[in-house]
Amino acid sequence: MTGLGASVLGDAATFRVWAPRCRAVDVALEGRPPAPMTAGADGLFEATLPRVAPGARYRYRLDGARHRPDPASRWQPEGVHGPSAVVDPGRFVWTDDGFGGHALADLVIYELHVGAFTPEGTFEAIVPRLPALADLGVTALELMPVAEFPGSRDWGYDGVHLFAPQSTYGGPRGLRRLVDACHAGGLSVLLDAVYNHFGPEGNYLAEYGPYVTERVETPWGPGVNFDGEGSAGVRRHLLENVRYWIGEFHLDGFRLDAVHAIHDASPVHILVELAAAARDEAARRGRRVHVIAESHDNDRRLVLPPASGGLGLDAVWSDDLHHALHRRLTGERAGYYVDFGEARWLPRALAEGFAFQGEPSGYWGRARGTPSADLPGERFVVFAQNHDQVGNRPRGERLGALAGAEAQKLAAALVLVAPAVPLLFMGEEYGETAPFQFFTSFLDAGLAEAVRHGRQRDVERFGWDGAIPDPNAPTTFVSSRLNHALAASARHHALRDYYARWLALRRAHPALGARRRDLTRAELDASGDVLSVTRRAPSGEAVRLVANLVAAPRPWPPPAGARILLDSAEARFAGPGAGAPLAPHQAVLYELPRA
């Protein structure tokens, strides 16, 4: 693949960098004197050097003085401050020619953090665990960001080298091996990509060009310059990045972090261009690729086609179902949970995608959301847990720790019965007891201290009390690692079986899955304590989930002529035992007689 960065050409390599703020740029290969690059149009510098082997370390010398890593480095083997390394993607032999990806509606996403998922914390250490995920019913891994970040412990949202897979995870070869193994097992791979800001440490981008703008402020620092002077080069950098992940790493899509923090007044929005670049690269390779947004705005335009005034993305995370469900099960009212006290929000989020569709929000202090009932179900990704909703808590407690195992099973039932794309957070399926906390490994002590204080302020502003674990302390990361051995114990194994049974039903039953949102109805009984979700198929099959939302028994007669498909209270799922009335937090899925 040619473009920005170092590209191998036989026994030579071409180096190309956008550096409009520099008068002169040299390639400084280790063991050689700096070689001048030729200045071209729009601040591009280029040089082709002979006898450059894969793995060769290099930096760019800016204006004859400063030695800096390549902004489009493919590998940072010594971290964000170290030299870049030349990578030859042709040296990896792929075996996935027969894998074309999954349809959007067939995705069952499993979000994981590479460093915390296994004791080794590497891409390749995930590979032996792929068969178990496929057996569970997962069809796609979603990797939290892997662009090179400072140190060895981080959520990944502080990345600065967008083209370089994290060196401590195994670098580019490790990621290729993971993706190839996923495809061999029938799993797609989605990447959490951060295009709304750049990390603070190891960030030398401003010395090269106007990558950021002070006109836009995000919660994590200056916004990316998508529409100001010099923005064409910034846009090219990110569009090449999208093509790079699909072309050189065979990735199957993206989760775009916090697109509400991307500001672009250009005639064609950068998100439209990103989605088009992803689809074009996928089409050239005969594969499916999906681009999914995270946004707190509930904006339908994200998933409308550009011809209809939209941005052309495939799906959007729907936080509303999580928030409404979390408030019902935990009673928490801090932060944005204050908006979800009305009983109507939960059934509406289940049946229509967004709960808030233009109603006033007390938390945001404005009207929030747009109509969503007419949008296809597969346009929404729903979840009961994810890295944000667990990890942004002061101590990173999971839902099971907050509300108990029966409440977690109920939450899983509501997520998996919804006409939407479900997402599971790593360890959720067997009831992982380790927290998932916010952790970093900044090398700059001053920055680490500033992040710790900032994190404490954020927690207090949300309305939570108590001190937080030090994000930069190694113990904070270690305590967040999964303990997969739990899955073998009786109670945890039973929970995993429950998830597996649900996912099997989603695949097999014509009334379940992400399709046909228009044939879904969700409603509460008069007490507001029992939620019924009815799903119908065009062919006449129908199911009904009855869920007791409270921690007390509730009377509820079974539907006439129905048979039970799945009951969270069954002993085989470590429940209290099936029977009448509905047990606390019991969820029962019935198959209804054909219409």
N, C-alpha and C positions, 0 to 999 in steps of 0.2 A: 504494500500500500504506500503510495507516494503522498507527500503533503508535508505538514509541519513535522519537525523532529528529525531523527536520524533514520534514513532508509537504506537498507543494505542492497547493493547492486553488484553481485558477484563478489570479488574480493575488495571492492571499494564501498564507500558509503557517502550518501548525499546528506548534508545537514542544511536544514531550512528553518529559519526563525523570524518571527515578526518582532521587530524592535524599532519602532518609529522614534523612540526617545533617545536613540543612540546614533552617534555620528559614524562609529566604526564598530564592527563585531568580528572577533576572531574565534576559530575553533581551537580549543586547547586540549588536545588529546594527551593523555598521560604518556610520558616518555618521548614526546615530540615538542618542538617549538610551536607556538601558536601560529595557525594558518589563517590569513585574512579571508573574509567572506565578501562576496560581491553584493553591493547594494542594488536592489531592484525597485520596482514600483511599490508604492504604499508601505514603505518601511520594511519590506522583506529582504532578508539577507540569505545568501546561499553559497555553499561550497561543496565540491566533491573531492574527497581525499582517497588516495589509493591505499591498499594494504591495511584495511580496517576490519578486524575480526569481530564477530559477535562477542559481546562481553567487554569490549574496549571501553574504558572510562574516559569521560570528557566533560569539560565545562565550556561555557562561552565567556570570552573576555570582552567586557563592555568598555568601549572608549579607552582601550589600552591599559585599564587599571583593575576593574572589578571582575573577579571570576565567579560566575553564577551557574547553577544548574539550568538545564534546558526546560523552558516552560512546557514543552510537549515531550518531556522525557518518557520513554517507555519503561524505564526501570531505574529505581533509586536504591541500589543495594546497600548504601551506607546512610540512608535516611534522607529527610527533606533538605538538609544542608550539604549533603555530600555530592560527589560527582554523579552525573547521569551515566547510563550504560547503554551501549548499542545492542539492539535486539533484532534477531532475524526470525520473523514469524514463520518463515518457510521451513525452519528446522523441526517444527512440531508436526507430527503426522496425525491428522484427524481421522477418526473412524466413524463420524456421525453423518455421512452423506444421506442416509435413509431417514433422518429425523427432520420433520418439517414443522414441528411446533404444535401447539394446541389452539383450538378456537377459543376466543375470549370467554365464552360462556362455559367452557369446560375447565377453566382454571380453578384449582384449589391451591391457594398460595400458602407457603410455609416460610415465614420471615425468620431469618436467623442472623446472629452476629458471629462472624467467622472466628474471632478470638475467644469467645466465651462458649461456643457450641461444643468444643472438645477440650480435653486437657492440653493437647498439643497446640491448639489455636491456629491451625493452618488450613489452607484450602484442601490439601490432599487428605488430611485427617477426617474430613467430612465424608470422603468417598465410601468407606466401609459402612456408613450408616444410611446410605441412600436406599438400599433395598427395603429397609424397615419403613422409610418414609413413603416409598411407592406402595408398599403393602398396606399402609395406613389409608391410602387414598389420595395422597398429595400428588398434584401434577406439575407444580412449579415451585422452585426455591426462589425466594427473594433475599438477596444478600444486602445487608446494611452496607453503607458506602465503603469501598475498598481503595479509593484513591489515596496515594501515599500521604500519611499524616505524621505528626511528630511522635517519636518514641514507638512503643509497641502496644500501648493500651489506649483505645479511643473508640467512641461510637462511630467515628468516620466522617462526621460533619465538619471537621477541621482540615479536610484535605486541601492540598495546594497543587499537587501534581496530578491533574485529572486523567492523564494517560497512563499512569504508572500504578499497577496493582501493588498493594502494600507489601513491602519487602519482607516484613516479619511474618506475613501470612504465607509466604512462598513465592512472591513475585509473579511475573507473567507466566512462567512455566507451570507453577502450581495452579493458577486460575484456569489455564487451558486444560490441564488434566482433570480438574473438577468439572468443567463444563462438558468435556467429552464424555466423562463417566455419567453425568446426569443424562445426557442425550442417549447414551447406551441403555439406561434404565427407564427411558420414556419420560424424563422430567425436563421441563423447560427451566431456564435460568433468567431471572429478572434482576436488574441491578438498581439499587437506590442511588440515583445520581443527584448531585448537589450543584445546581446552576444558579442559585440565587445569591451566593456570596462565596468568598474564598477564605480559607483558614488564615489565622494571623501569623503563626510561626512557620518559618521557612518560606514565606511569601515574598518573592523577589519580583513579582509581576510588574509592579509600578516602575521598576527600573527599565523594563522593556517597553511598556506602552500603557495607554489609558484603559486598563482592564476594569477599574472600579470608578465610581463617581460619588462625590460627596453630595450630589443632588438627591440621592436615594439612600435612606438609612434603613437598615434591617435590624432585627434584634441581635444580629451577630456581627454587625459592623457595616461598612459601606456596601451599597448594592453594586451589582455588576452593570457596567456601562453598555447597555444594549441600544441606546438611541442618541448618545451624545457624539461629540467630536471623536473620531477614531474608532467608532463603534463597529464599523465594518470588519476590522481585524479581530475584534473580540467575538463577534458573531461567528466568524469563520473558525475561530479556535474551538468553540463549543459545537458547531455543526460537524467539524471534523472529528470531534470526540465521540459524538453519537455514532457516526459511520464507523469509526475505529472499533468500538466495542462490538458492533454487530459483525463487521467484516473480519477483524483479526481474532476475535474471541468467541464468535458464533453466539453471542448473547441473544436472548429471545424477547427482550423488552426492558423497560425502565419503569421505575417509580420515581417521579420527579418531585424532589423535596420542596415543600412550601412554595408552590407557584404563586401564591398571593403576595410573596415578597419579590417577585420578578416584575419590574416596571419597564414597560416598553411602549413608547408613543410612535413607533415607526409605522409606516403604511402597512407593512406585513409584520405581525407580531412574531417574536422569536419562537414562541411555542408552536405556531403554525409551521414555521420553517423546521424546527426540531422534529416534529411529527412527520413532516414530508420527507426529511432526510432519512429518518429511520425506516419509513415504508419503502422508499426508493432503494435503499441498501438491502433491505430484506427481499424485495422483489427480484433484484439482480441475482440473489442466491436461492430463490425459490422457497422461502421460508416465511412463516408467520412471525410478526413482531408486534408487541403491544406497548403503548405508551400510556401510563397511568399517572394521574396527578394527585398530589396531596394539596388540599386547600381548605381553609376554614370558612370560605365565603359562600359555600353552597351555590355556586354559580353554574347554571346549566350550560352556559356558553362554552365551558371547557370541553364538553363532549358533543357539541353540535358541529356539523361540518362547516368549513369556512364559507361555503356558498350560502349558508343560512346565518351568517354572522357569527359563527363559532370559531373555536381555536383548533378543532379537529383532533382532540385527544380521544383515546379509546375508552377510558373510564376514570373515575375519581373516587378517592377514599371518602366514605360517608361516616364522619365522626358522630353524627347525630344518634345513630342506633346505639353506638357504644355509650354515649353520654346518658341517654335516656335509660338504658338498661342498667348502667352502673349506679345511677341514682336510686333506681327502684330496689336494687339488691343490697346496696351499702348504706343508703340514707345520706350520703355525703352531699353537702350543699355548697362547698367552697368553689371559688373560681367559676368556670363556665357551667358547672353542675347546677348553679343557682337558676339557670334558665329552664331546667328540665323537671320542674315540680309538677306540671300539669300531666295528668294521666294520658292525655291524648297523644303526647309526643311519641310514645313507644310504638303503638300500633301504626301511626302514620309513617314513622321511619321504616318500619318493617315492610309496609305495603307500597310506599311511594318513594323510597330512597332518601329524601331529605325530610326532616321534621319541620324545620324552619324554612318556609317558602315565601318569605316577605314579611313575616310577623316581627314586631319589635323585640329586640334582645336586650335584657337588662345588663348582661355582662358586657356586650359590645357597645351598648348605648346608642343603637341605631337599628333600623330594620335590617334583617339578615335573611338572605336566601332568595331563591327563585323557584317557580313551579317545576316539579319533577315527576309528577304522576304519569305523564305521557311518555317518559323516557324508558327504553328497554332496561330490564333488570341487570343485564350484564354490564351496564354503564357504571355500576356502583360496586365498590369493594367494601365489605362489611366485616366486623371483627368484634370480639368481646375483650381482646387483649392485643396490644402491640408494643413496640419498644417505647413509644412516646408515653402511652397511657400507663404503662408499668414503670418505666425508668424515670419519668419526670416526677414521680412521687418522692417525698423526702428520703424514704428508705427502700424504694423500689419493690414494694409488696405486690405480689400477683393476686389475681381475683380470688383464687382458692383460699389464700391466707386471710383475705379481708371478709369474705362472705361464706366460706365453707364449700365443701365438695358438692353438696346437692345444688347449691346456687350456681356453681360453675357448670354443672351438667345442664341446668336449665338455660344458662346463658348460651352454651354451645348449641342447644336445640334451637333457640331462636335465631342464632346466626345461620345455622345450617338449613333451617326451613325457609329462610328469606329468599325471595327471588333476586339474588345478587351473587356476586363472586365472593366466596368466603376466604378469609385469611386467618391462619393460626399463627400464634407466636411461639417460638421454639420452647419446647418443654411443656406447653399447655396441654398437649394431648395425654400426657400421663401424670399431670399434676405436679410438675416440678416445684419443689419447696424453696429452692434458692431464690433470693430476690434478683432483680435485674436493676442495678444501680447505675447512676451516671458516673462514668470514669474517663480519665484522661491520663496522658503521660507527657505533658509539656516539659520540654527541656529548659525553658526559660522560667526561672523561679518566680520572677515578678508576675509573669503571665499566669502561672499556676495559682498564685495567691489571688490575683484579680478574678479569675474564674471561680475560685472557691467562694469568695465574697459575693460575686454576682449570682451564683447559684443559690446561696442562702437568701439573698434578697428576693429572687424569683419565687422561691418557696413561700416566703412570708407574704409576698404580694398576692399569691394565690389564696392565702388564708389558712395554710397549714402551719402547725407549730412544731418546734423542736429543731435541734441541730441536725445537719446532714452529714453523712460520711464525707471525708475529704476526697474530692474527685481524683486528685493526683496520687493518692496513696495506693500502692500495689494491692493492699488488702481489699479495697473497694472493688477492684476488678476481680480478684480471686474469688471473692464471695459471690460473684455473679455468674460463675461458671456452672454449666449444667452438670447434674449428677445422673447420668443415663442409667446407672444401676438401679435407681428407684423404680424404673419401669418394670422390673422383674418381680417386685413385691406384689402381693395379692391385690391390695387396694388400688395401687397405681396401675397395675396391669388391667384391672377391671375398668378403670376410667379410659384407658387406651382402647379397649375393646368397644366401649360405648362410642367413642369418636369414630372408630373404624366402621362400626355398624351404621352410623349416621351417613358417613361418606359413601358407603356401599349403596344405601337407599337412594341417596341423591343421584348416583349414577344410573341406577336401575329403574327407579319408579318414574313413569312418564309425567306425574304431577309435580315432581320436585326438580330442583336445579335452578339455574339462573334465568332460564327463559320463561316467557309468558307471565310477566308481572301483571298484565291486564286481567288475568284470571285468579288473582290473589285477593283475599279479603282478610283483614285483621281487625278484631274488635274486642273490647273489654266487656265483662258482665256488669251488672248494675252496681256491684260493690267496688268495681275497679281493681279487684284482686286477681281475677282469672282472665287470662288472655287467650283467645282462640284465633288461630291462623289457619285459614282454609285455602288450599291450593288445588286447582283443577287443571286437567289436561284437555286439549281440544277433543280428544278421543273419548272423553267421558270419565276417565279415572279421576279420583279425588282423594285427598288426604286432609286430615284436620289435626293440628297440634293444639292440645289444651295444656296451658302452663299456669301453675299456681305461683304467683309472683311474691307471695308473702311467706314468712317463716311460721305459719300456723296452718292447721288443716282447713280445707275448704270443701264443702259439698259440691259435687258436680256429677250429674248423671252422664254416662257414656252415650255417644250418639247412637241412635237406633240402628241396629243392623250392622254396626261397624265392628271391625276386628283390629286388635292392637298390633301395630308393626314394631313399636319400640317404646319402652317405658323406663324412664330414668330411675324409678324406684325399685326396679327388679334387683334381686339379690346378686345376680351374676354381674351387675354393674356396681356392686358394693352399695346398693340402696337399702332403704329401711324395709323393703317388701311392698309389693303391689297390693292394692285393695282400695276400698272406699272409706271415707272421702279422700280427696286429693291430699297427699302428704305435703308437708312444707317443701316448697320449691320443686314439687314433682312436675315433670313434663311428660305427657303421653302423646304419642303419634298414632292416630287411627287411620285406617283405610276405610273410606266411606263406600256404601253401596253405589254401583254405577247409576248415573242419572238415566 
